[in-house]
Amino acid sequence: MMTAQVRTIEFRDGQLWIVDQTLLPSTYHQICIDSVETLWEAIRSLRVRGAPAIGVAAAFGAWLSVRQAEGEDGHDLWPYLLAAHDQLRTSRPTAVNLFWALERVEKRLQSSRELSATDFRARALDLALEMLREDERVCEQIGEIGATLLRDGMTILTHCNAGALATVRFGTALAPIYVASARGLRFNVIADETRPLLQGSRLTAWELTRAGIPTTIICDGAAAAVMRTRRVDLVIVGADRVAANGDVANKIGTYGLALAARAHGIPMYVAAPVSTIDMATGHGNDIVIEERSPDEIRVPFGLHVGAPEAEVYNPAFDVTPASLITALITEHGLVQPLNEQTLRQHVLEPSSV
Amino acid sequence: MMTAQVRTIEFRDGQLWIVDQTLLPSTYHQICIDSVETLWEAIRSLRVRGAPAIGVAAAFGAWLSVRQAEGEDGHDLWPYLLAAHDQLRTSRPTAVNLFWALERVEKRLQSSRELSATDFRARALDLALEMLREDERVCEQIGEIGATLLRDGMTILTHCNAGALATVRFGTALAPIYVASARGLRFNVIADETRPLLQGSRLTAWELTRAGIPTTIICDGAAAAVMRTRRVDLVIVGADRVAANGDVANKIGTYGLALAARAHGIPMYVAAPVSTIDMATGHGNDIVIEERSPDEIRVPFGLHVGAPEAEVYNPAFDVTPASLITALITEHGLVQPLNEQTLRQHVLEPSSV
């Protein structure tokens, strides 16, 4: 893989470090996450963002909560862990990986409560580190599978950031591009800037150009025109939650992009780890959509541009019906066509790749 | 009509005044346009913008060019006028109203060249003032015709600004809303913020809320999701140029909006004066699309957000095929369906309204 690729979440010298993505692309700065409060704030403020990265970061919450807590054994520490998880669940509502990670940590540590406090703390850290390494493997696997869809010279359009910065490394939507690029294939990537928080122009364009992949930033509103007047071979995006029927919640703007891709006969791929699939949510319409502050639209970057008397509606995500998605790419393979039946089969009996 | 409505272009005390729209919504400030250079800069920098307003402002170019020029008669002043027009034609390439206005002024003043210099100057000013008043009448008429499409309680989505600020008064796309509101109908307007220059959040939301019409700003990427999950009864936008086949060039993002409206069975209207119709351009693909500075996307409002190594593609307009447009609303009536034949008939033999 590319050497220039960023490590979004890193554990070194006994500390958890994340790249503060709110400062990119002008400043590359790692911050130390040394408490549950710092972690909550970092997720809430999108210092760490992207569904898989949120999941991995949250997995360190248990360790952070018990690290300095007083107690004899795991039973004594358990309430600290539960309180931390309750707090972290309030940070962002849409990415299912957050809830998945916290639940997984609870289930796995439950049986370790008999351990001494010291061993329980070590177990909590080991588990988080295991989930960190697993995310790397999963993303690399998504990259391998997705790369089979790519041909040399393709122009690929993406929205928001589902790259290395949205995971521990490699990314989801961008992983196939990194894998195929490392094998010598060349691509042009078109990155929607992705209002309101501009993850496309700030993050996707930054990490792709850093890895030597030519990238062109466009306004979100230009995507349909680009499909009509220029060449776009495929669209690939990430996901914050996939419902049981295959509907995909992803960054606001994805649904309009899917409609435009369909109108132009352009394949629309979604790349996401299996942990993003939420079989407990039957339909895309049941997914809770986070609404963020009006000021992200009215006062972008501290400048008052939006008329103050107007209302603002700022949903962070939208839902794209499964019928508009050519295939879902997970670490287990392609789900194509994407529907309730194929998705259930994929989750229950992962095909070998 | 609403008393609170802004006058975008005004002639008073012997001077031409325009609202500097780059300062809105934080500052309402009129600037005096006292030379061809100031006028060119004001159009180029979008201090005055919107196809009809650009046309009217440009109509004052002849007067500005000859006002202080030396000469005995119109013949002596004529070269100043032509040079001014040549310069103004370079200000913005897509809005046909600019070229239409300059050509009309030339045609109408050609026969006045025998006049004394003083009378020729007066004639140039009279003509510009006539075109200013005509724009008001035309927009009011578009408002009357468009209002017949509106019902009390409707939610109307619009893109960019085709309001009072895009014309002398009343607007094109917003004129029907003003007319019907003055008759007591109530609407909710959803305004796409319209990246990169945010004419929706800065201008449309400002002028509508100023006139007491409830307005909600959304990101451009949210429009399709809003159509899917909330109520949108119709979409109405302006136009910068309508080709002979009915294809419409309008602010970037309009085409994606039209695709989304079609997917949801929502009527998509375009409101524009007949002067926006360019029968000399056969097909939408023949319309010259202005590409603006990459910094509008990379460095919005002076803040470096876009990755510096990335390319930027910044087309100011896109083309929406006539087949996606429910009807064109002009001062002469509705063109529905919109195609080469109906458009030709409409331009040649305007139906009485």
Interface residues (C-beta under 8 A of the other chain):
Chain A: P25 S26 H159 I190 A191 D192 E193 T194 R195 P196 L198 S201 R202 A205 W206 L208 T209 R210 P214 T215 T216 I217 I218 C219 D220 G221 A222 A223 A224 A225 V226 R228 T229 K251 I252 G253 T254 Y255 G256 L259 A260 A263 N285 I297 R298 P300 F301 L303 H304 V305 G306 A307 P308 E309 A310 E311 V312 Y313 N314 P315 D318 V319
Chain B: P25 S26 H159 I190 A191 D192 E193 T194 R195 P196 L198 S201 R202 A205 W206 L208 T209 R210 P214 T215 T216 I217 I218 C219 D220 G221 A222 A223 A224 A225 V226 R228 T229 K251 I252 G253 T254 Y255 G256 L257 L259 A260 A263 N285 I297 R298 P300 F301 L303 H304 V305 G306 A307 P308 E309 A310 E311 V312 Y313 N314 P315 D318 V319
